Amino acid sequence: MHVKLLITTMNLNKNIGENLRKLRQTKGLSQEYIAFQLEISANAYGKMERNQTDISLSKLLRILEVLEIKPSEFFKMIENKNNFNSSKNILTDELIQFNGSFEKSFES
């Protein structure tokens, strides 16, 4: 179970960085502009797009705000990527198992 979750996380990180880059380029924004808005260096932001560092959820939400895209729309983009299907299924299985455990804890 832990290996599946690790694989899912690695694939998810890769797709996040790739999609952030595509969105930024589509909107005609520079890495420097995004970095300035986040109050980080352009180098640090570039590493996020190249998947050389992890992105916190709060940082991702801030980036999406700067890019003017709703988180749900962003994750739909990732979900629709062909190379993400196997990881999506693993993540879905993990979430189903977690949800079942979570609901049972309230039944007691």
C-alpha positions as CSV (number, residue, x, y, z in Angstrom):
1,M,0.0,0.0,0.0
2,H,2.8,2.5,0.8
3,V,4.6,1.7,-2.5
4,K,1.4,2.4,-4.4
5,L,0.9,5.7,-2.6
6,L,4.5,6.7,-3.3
7,I,4.1,6.0,-7.0
8,T,0.9,8.0,-7.1
9,T,2.6,10.9,-5.4
10,M,5.6,10.8,-7.8
11,N,3.3,10.8,-10.8
12,L,1.0,13.5,-9.4
13,N,4.0,15.8,-8.7
14,K,5.2,15.3,-12.3
15,N,1.9,16.2,-13.7
16,I,1.4,19.2,-11.4
17,G,4.7,20.7,-12.6
18,E,4.1,20.0,-16.2
19,N,0.6,21.5,-16.1
20,L,1.7,24.6,-14.2
21,R,4.3,25.3,-16.9
22,K,1.7,24.8,-19.7
23,L,-0.8,27.1,-18.0
24,R,1.7,29.8,-17.3
25,Q,2.9,29.7,-20.9
26,T,-0.6,29.7,-22.2
27,K,-1.3,32.8,-20.2
28,G,1.9,34.5,-21.4
29,L,3.3,34.8,-17.9
30,S,7.0,34.4,-17.0
31,Q,8.4,32.3,-14.2
32,E,9.7,35.6,-12.8
33,Y,6.2,37.0,-12.6
34,I,4.8,34.0,-10.8
35,A,7.7,33.9,-8.4
36,F,7.3,37.6,-7.6
37,Q,3.6,37.0,-6.8
38,L,4.6,34.1,-4.5
39,E,7.5,36.0,-3.0
40,I,10.0,33.4,-3.9
41,S,12.9,33.3,-6.3
42,A,12.4,32.5,-10.0
43,N,14.8,29.6,-9.5
44,A,12.6,28.1,-6.8
45,Y,9.5,28.4,-8.9
46,G,11.3,26.9,-11.9
47,K,12.2,23.9,-9.7
48,M,8.5,23.4,-9.0
49,E,7.7,23.3,-12.7
50,R,10.6,20.9,-13.4
51,N,9.5,18.6,-10.5
52,Q,12.8,19.1,-8.7
53,T,11.1,20.0,-5.4
54,D,7.8,19.3,-3.8
55,I,5.0,21.9,-3.8
56,S,3.0,22.4,-0.7
57,L,-0.8,22.5,-1.0
58,S,-0.9,26.1,0.2
59,K,1.8,27.1,-2.4
60,L,-0.1,25.2,-5.2
61,L,-3.3,27.0,-4.3
62,R,-1.6,30.3,-4.4
63,I,0.0,29.5,-7.8
64,L,-3.5,28.6,-9.1
65,E,-4.8,31.9,-7.8
66,V,-2.1,33.8,-9.7
67,L,-2.9,31.8,-12.8
68,E,-6.6,32.5,-12.3
69,I,-7.7,28.9,-12.4
70,K,-9.9,27.0,-10.0
71,P,-8.3,24.0,-8.2
72,S,-11.0,21.7,-9.5
73,E,-10.3,22.8,-13.1
74,F,-6.6,22.2,-12.6
75,F,-7.1,18.7,-11.2
76,K,-9.5,17.8,-14.0
77,M,-6.6,18.7,-16.4
78,I,-4.3,16.3,-14.6
79,E,-7.0,13.6,-14.3
80,N,-7.5,13.7,-18.1
81,K,-3.9,13.1,-18.9
82,N,-3.5,9.6,-20.4
83,N,-0.3,8.8,-18.5
84,F,-2.1,9.6,-15.2
85,N,-4.8,6.9,-15.5
86,S,-2.9,4.2,-13.7
87,S,-2.0,6.5,-10.8
88,K,-5.5,7.9,-10.6
89,N,-6.8,4.4,-10.2
90,I,-4.3,3.7,-7.4
91,L,-5.2,7.0,-5.7
92,T,-8.9,6.3,-6.1
93,D,-8.5,2.8,-4.5
94,E,-6.6,4.4,-1.6
95,L,-9.3,7.0,-1.1
96,I,-12.0,4.5,-1.1
97,Q,-10.2,2.4,1.5
98,F,-9.6,5.5,3.6
99,N,-13.2,6.7,3.3
100,G,-14.5,3.2,4.3
101,S,-12.3,3.3,7.4
102,F,-13.3,6.8,8.2
103,E,-17.0,6.1,8.0
104,K,-16.7,3.0,10.2
105,S,-15.0,5.1,12.9
106,F,-18.3,7.0,13.2
107,E,-20.5,3.9,13.4
108,S,-19.1,2.9,16.8
